[in-house]
């Protein structure tokens, strides 16, 4: 079979076949009387083997080594190809992400492109100072894509840099709420916490709605952060979680303060007082939890809470009874008297 026919059947050009011959990958088995190359069926099969290995990403040198070594085992080479391909895909994916972020920033000129590239590189720097400067700079000077800020915030371990990133996200509007909400489903607890803390610092109805959804998150730390923030925003849905936090002794002081904020109206105060009393009445509440619930009840205004404290002042648990009695005295005292009862004593003069 002459070279032209081999080229037609194999799809490999005559020029490439001559190059294969020069490299020693395949050599015609014979020549015609006129000196033309003549390929045997075995030569053609070898050409197809070469093309098959090329389709896997092997270089011609690697192909020559594979075909020339009788003891060659393909498993090691395939493993290397898998590793190299994964590395190449990761690099290309990273490049694509960077290009999309530059496109989203919509720079006006090449100077703007270079600024965005510089900022994105700084966000990924190993230096916390560089990352913090990039977060602060991004809020005003260069419109860094929100997904880059979210990615940085969800992976940031340095508390100062994390605070700067949350601040930058809070100034970005509602665009960061959706990707941050996706972080709440992360299998990594630290990522979930960073996501909810970032959401808690974002203003607006969209962030509030995402935080309300987070009250049902399986992670109790996520539920707690969401409830504390929603308490300051006046969202009554947070009340059950806040009461749970008091019972568990987890940020219980902050939870009690949030309940006090939510108890601004008479109806709200009575509902919260009823919830606290209900938890106090349960036999499953341990003694320390009953004490914390009693203290929280003292911060709720209204007659419902006052009546509950009167009842608790006669409780069988002496610590609860003393706490309730003290809180009742505080409620009945004048503002000056309350300050005197709660402020630490001053050291004597002289």
Secondary structure, DSSP 4 states (H G I P E B T S, - for coil): -BHHHHHHHH---HHHHHHHHHHTS---SEE-TTS-EE--HHHHHHHHHHHHHHHTT--HHHHHHHHH-TT--HHHHHHHHHHHHHHHHHHHHHHHHHHHHHHHHT-SSHHHHHHHHHHHHHHT-S-HHHHHHHHHHHTTTS---HHHHHHHHHH---HHHHHHHHHHHHTTGGGGHHHHHHHTT-SSHHHHHHHHHHHHT--SHHHHHHHHHHTT-S-HHHHHHHHHHHHHTT-GGGHHHHHHHHHHTSSHHHHHHHHHHHT-SHHHHHHHHHHHHHHHH-TTS-HHHHHHHHHHHHTS-SHHHHHHHHHHTT-SSHHHHHHHHHHHHHHHS-HHHHHHHHSPPPPPP-
